[in-house]
């Protein structure tokens, strides 16, 4: 397996950097990155160029257009189109070229809005996703449909993994597109440095989320790439949930912010609850998350403070 040529789309990104390091730790030497600006994978000619230039045995597809609730509300069309076109073309071209394996990285946003907690893979089709991120979630879920269809008809070895919200060192802290943890860390740290006495947080704080330390996510993807070869989708995550209100309190504590929290209840909460059943990942390829949430947050806060000095 270590001799296989692996191309990682989105390899310059947050998860991609950690995944490349994890593959190297596990003895993989033939790694290629396919990312912007060299490869715009929405364009068919760039997808073909990827296969011709990197000549992969395995493709791990991380590349995505992605953001938080506000970004999703403002950009439903490109979130649907870009993510759909990348996945469809990469899988199709990979099948035509007899790729050995395609590892598709989906999203928890593919689940129905009111999925019973913990989310089980069998519930994926039991309703429509939460409205603010449905275009993104459905576009990514089409990779599962295509993966299963191509396996059924052509014997194409494609797998589909469903990670929860990632966080960790190197995350996206741009307030226009960041997810909740980097957004909150930035608000608190910046408020301390600018001597502000309050921060504004979206929603009611009642929604729950599950957060997946990026190094654990990279480990899960490596294990699945090495040893999982079935068409059934697989959740990957730590298997816990925390309310946004409790998350804010924890980040406030760990950053040392002493000011007031203003809850902007005119803004949406997003999906009411999120937590995955991760038993299939453990059963199929032995994955179990290792990083304590509090410790993961400490590392992420320390990275942000060091990176912004």
C-alpha positions, -999 to +999 in steps of 0.1 A: +000+000+000+028+024+008+040+023-028+007+036-041+006+071-057-020+092-038-033+125-051-050+146-025-073+173-038-074+204-015-041+193-001-030+229+006-060+234+029-066+229+066-073+192+067-051+186+037-019+197+054-026+174+084-035+145+062-003+147+042+017+147+074-002+117+087+003+098+054+040+105+056+041+093+092+026+060+080+052+055+054+035+068+022+060+086+000+043+091-033+019+120-025+007+147-049-013+178-041-040+190-065-053+224-054-059+260-065-045+278-084-029+250-104-061+229-106-096+244-106-115+211-103-148+226-113-134+227-148-134+194-167-100+202-184-083+206-150-097+173-137-083+156-168-050+174-162-049+162-126-051+126-137-026+130-165+000+149-145-002+132-111-011+096-124-027+085-091-035+050-080-057+066-053-075+099-051-085+114-017-110+142-025-109+169+002-113+199-020-145+218-013-161+252-013-172+255+023-181+280+051-202+287+082-239+295+084-235+331+071-214+320+042-239+293+033-268+317+034-250+341+011-236+315-014-261+287-019-256+285-057-218+282-059-218+259-028-241+236-047-225+239-082-189+239-074-190+210-049-213+189-072-191+194-103-159+186-085-172+154-071-190+142-102-161+148-126-134+134-104-153+102-098-163+098-134-128+105-148-113+083-122-135+054-133-127+060-169-090+058-161-094+026-139-084+044-107-077+018-079-096+037-052-115+070-047-119+083-011-148+108-011-150+131+019-186+141+026-201+162+053-224+160+083-245+186+065-258+158+043-279+145+072-316+154+075-324+184+097-342+163+124-320+132+124-323+112+156-292+116+178-267+100+175-268+102+137-266+067+122-256+062+086-289+044+079-307+077+085-290+097+057-321+096+034-349+101+060-355+138+054-342+170+039-311+187+053-311+219+074-321+247+051-291+270+055-266+243+044-288+220+022-272+230-011-237+222+002-248+190+020-268+177-010-240+184-034-216+164-013-241+136-008-243+131-045-208+116-043-223+088-023-250+082-049-224+082-077-200+061-057-226+034-051-239+035-087-204+032-102-195+004-078-227-015-088-222-010-125-185-008-131-170-023-099-154+011-091-138+011-057-151+044-041-157+050-004-176+078+013-167+092+047-189+116+068-168+138+091-183+162+117-172+198+121-134+200+121-113+223+143-076+226+152-043+244+144-044+259+109-081+263+108-098+291+087-102+322+110-115+345+083-148+359+098-165+359+064-163+321+060-151+305+092-169+279+112-180+283+148-149+274+168-124+296+149-150+324+148-154+323+186-117+321+193-110+350+170-138+371+187-125+364+222-088+369+215-094+400+194-117+415+220-090+409+247-063+425+226-085+455+216-098+459+252-135+454+241-160+445+269-184+424+248-187+400+219-217+391+198-226+354+191-251+342+166-283+323+176-297+312+209-269+289+220-293+260+223-281+240+193-256+212+198-226+203+178-199+177+177-163+188+170-135+167+155-099+175+161-082+177+127-053+153+135-079+127+145-098+133+113-065+128+093-059+095+111-095+083+103-090+091+066-057+073+065-071+042+081-101+041+057-078+047+027-057+017+038-084-008+047-120+001+039-134-009+006-172-010+009-199+013-006-216+019+028-211+055+041-191+058+073-193+085+100-160+097+114-159+118+146-153+116+183-190+108+193-199+136+217-221+167+216-219+201+233-243+230+232-231+262+215-238+280+249-214+256+267-189+259+239-189+297+242-184+294+279-155+270+274-137+292+248-143+323+270-126+304+299-097+291+279-090+325+261-094+345+293-121+369+279-138+386+308-165+406+290-202+401+282-217+377+257-245+392+235-267+365+219-280+377+185-312+356+183-322+371+150-295+349+135-301+312+128-290+283+150-286+259+120-293+222+126-308+217+161-285+189+172-255+171+158-237+140+171-226+109+152-228+072+158-192+063+151-195+025+157-192+016+121-158+034+118-145+014+147-159-019+134-147-015+098-113+001+102-106+004+139-109+042+142-115+059+176-108+096+182-081+102+208-079+140+214-096+154+245-118+184+234-105+208+260-069+200+251-077+203+214-092+238+220-061+248+240-039+238+211-061+257+186-061+289+207-024+287+212-019+283+174-041+313+166-024+335+191+011+325+178+001+329+142-013+364+147+016+379+165 
